[in-house]
Amino acid sequence: MKIPLSWLKEYVSVSLPAKEVAERLTMAGIEANVTEATGRSWDKITVGQIVGLEAHPNADRLQLATIDFGQGQSTVVCGATNIRVGDKVPFAQVGAELIDGHSGKPVKLKPAKIRGVSSEGMACSEKELGISDSHEGVLVLPADAPVGVPLAEYLRDPLFELEITPNRADCLSVIGVAREVAALTRQEVRLPSSSFDEAGPEIEKLVSVEIADPDLCRRYCASIIDGIKIGPSPAWMQQRLTACGMRPINNIVDITNYVMLEYGQPLHAFDFHKIGGSKIIVRRARAGEKLTSLDGVDRELGPDMLVIADEAIPVAIAGVMGGADSEVTDATTSILLESANFQPVSIRRTSSGLKLRSEASIRFERGISPELTLPALWRATQLVLEISGGTAAKGMADAYPGKREATVIRLRTSSVRQLLGLDVSQDQIVEVLTPLGFQCVPAGPENTAVTVPYWRMDVNEPADLAEEVARIMGYAAVPTTMLSSELPRQEPDPVLPFREQLRDLMIAAGFQEIITYSLTSHEKLTKAASAENAIRLANPLSAELEYLRTSLRPGLLSTLAANQKYEDAGIRLFEIGRVFLSRGNDLPDEREILAGLISGPRTALSWLGDKGETDFFDAKGTVEAVLGRLGIEAEYEPTVEERLLPGRVARVLTGHTMVGIIGEIHPKVAESFDLLPQPVALFELDIEKLLSAVGSKRRYRPLSRFPRALRDLAVLVDVQVPAKKLLEIIRGVPLVSQVSLFDLYSGTQVPPGKKSVAFRIAYQSDSHTLTEEELVAAENEILSRLAKDTGASRRA
């Protein structure tokens, strides 16, 4: 919201510097900054007065204007037709920097000879001054502009740029901000006069208003002015609109925008002769209805959108934008002025659905009072009569099905003291609230009945009134006090450091962290995981962000697909995030998951040769390394999952608890995500279950002082016997300190139904150096146990 200081001064006396006013507004909760409205220096440009006008001797469309600029007089060639003798205009002397009216680029004014007549200077338009794009005529200044004064000094007008919070829709207006300034500086607000003559026929004979859907429209007011003349609005109005960031259009449209900025109430003007049946109907749009809006776009309307219609068709999208069929044009002579109040949520949904945001919709979305409609309509009607002429109908059409009583709050002075920690009296509270428009009636020494003014839709309870007291008195007045007791001891959350530890371990393993949205599409969930327990948003932004994710897989696979085409080396990604599982009518079950993904070459391109592509075992190795560093002993059991490749899926168990899963993505799933035809292995670990599996501190075990002996052992065993079982048997033999699987073979050199499994076994004692006899005995013990439990035999 932008407000020139000169406009603000019309409603409240301001003697403080603009920056101090902005500071007080900011400290009262309305962030304000001050800039210069013009933003240009305008060197060598002064206020001049036209003292003579003559026709150009060699051109029919040019004039010779003699201008008094204070330091002398100069005759310039001018093509504008809107100037008269006595007008005050901006006069640029030779050397002044202007904006070229045709190219829009800065140029320096030079002496010129136009059609044989010398011209040293220029009477400037708004575009040449850089104020706006208007180049149709010279900018005519107010009659009281002092001749010879530099234009920058005369037009210098500090501009307040305000950041209005969503709850303060009343401050999206000059009068609303004036009320704040008045309360902060102990001044009174002066509202503009809105009286006018009603010389036309009674409005009931001209138009009727029907609100078919009162749940979406609390009030609809209208006035009719006949015999108007469309033309440009006055220069002072155009300058104010331009300073506030709005483009002047014509006198009627400019008046509706001006009053909207002044009062905060959006208005709209219809060409009354284009309203069919002389009836306004406020209703929901019907299925299949369309409307061409003022921006020339054909828009399809939905049944949840509110429209302003005549007896036949919609003529405007309520609270958002008018329709082209009822637009005010140069031929318009009779208008219907609309001032209405619409339901904020409805306007928000309509403007979002149509992707059509306007100054009107912004105000309606934040919630403005229905009591504001009539004062704003009176003001707009008065300005139309003053500027555009015409005759106003008697009375106003006013349909008001949503009328409510004014809000009255019982305020206890002790409650204000308790909330603010500030020792205030009842008199001080009344003194603060009254300038803001609150009517305060004492009801005893401690109680006050406070009637909330209609424009303060954000005040509903005693705490809101206490806030008003605090911000007007100044937050600096609230005393600083120490806590009455010690700060509570911090209860550490073990998940936080554990999460960071997991993140460090994954990065150390060569993975890169990604962060994806918690929202995804039903299609991606179905392809990558399961959408069975997925929770759908009531108002999703798009189909791509419609469901809360039940797995981290969609984000990982989508990220992999986006990066595969740009990365020749292997890709290793991980994410730590929450998944959301439905629990019926209860809040969702939120689980924090560590998920990782690996794909592509196992090593970078090297002269040493190709080490192959990553697969299930690389993912399993990563999980083993991470869990090993955490001190978690895990087991891995084969399992089946629909979207993972059969034979390459394993559950991760700690004890009897499943803490995660490892597997390769099924080729059909990979194809649905447009992945390259290569293995993609992933793993998922439940962080909460991992944390509970982390044991107590590991005990120190000294290294043996005696050497270890290494022996390789290859055995033949049935193909269905897992290597895990063999490893467990070998580890259970005394003197075995370490064992690792290094070869697995099945083929022509082994019997059918058998496989060869080779282990490297380390033997070591803590008390002495092992002898050959002890090593042979230990190896025979291993073979004996393997034969007994699995039927394995030594491979020759």
Salt bridges, closest charged atoms under 4 A:
GLU10 OE2 - ARG240 NH2 2.34
GLU20 OE2 - ARG24 NH2 3.24
ASP170 OD2 - ARG168 NH2 2.85
GLU180 OE2 - ARG168 NH2 2.79
GLU180 OE1 - ARG471 NH1 2.71
GLU210 OE1 - LYS279 NZ 3.09
ASP213 OD1 - ARG284 NH1 2.87
ASP215 OD2 - ARG284 NH2 2.77
GLU262 OE1 - ARG379 NE 2.88
GLU289 OE2 - ARG283 NH2 2.96
GLU289 OE2 - ARG286 NH1 3.82
ASP295 OD2 - ARG299 NH2 2.69
GLU359 OE1 - ARG363 NH1 2.75
GLU365 OE1 - ARG348 NH1 3.56
GLU365 OE1 - ARG357 NH1 2.39
GLU371 OE1 - ARG219 NH1 3.92
GLU371 OE2 - LYS403 NZ 3.52
ASP398 OD2 - ARG219 NH2 2.70
ASP423 OD1 - ARG417 NE 3.62
GLU431 OE2 - ARG186 NH1 2.86
GLU446 OE2 - ARG417 NH1 3.67
ASP458 OD1 - ARG456 NE 2.90
GLU468 OE2 - ARG456 NH2 2.83
GLU468 OE1 - ARG471 NH2 2.86
GLU500 OE2 - ARG503 NH1 2.56
GLU513 OE1 - ARG503 NE 2.91
GLU523 OE2 - LYS527 NZ 3.94
GLU544 OE1 - LYS524 NZ 3.93
GLU546 OE2 - ARG536 NE 2.63
GLU575 OE2 - ARG549 NH1 3.36
ASP589 OD2 - ARG591 NE 2.85
GLU590 OE1 - ARG578 NE 3.90
GLU592 OE2 - ARG499 NE 2.65
ASP615 OD1 - ARG602 NH2 3.63
ASP618 OD2 - ARG602 NH2 2.73
GLU624 OE2 - LYS620 NZ 2.65
GLU635 OE1 - LYS724 NZ 3.51
GLU637 OE1 - ARG651 NH2 2.79
GLU641 OE2 - ARG553 NH1 2.63
GLU642 OE1 - ARG643 NH1 3.77
GLU664 OE2 - ARG648 NH1 2.75
GLU684 OE2 - ARG553 NE 3.03
ASP712 OD1 - ARG760 NE 2.85
ASP718 OD1 - LYS754 NZ 2.67
GLU772 OE1 - ARG711 NH2 3.11
GLU774 OE2 - HIS768 NE2 2.95
GLU779 OE2 - ARG794 NH2 2.57
GLU781 OE2 - ARG785 NE 2.74
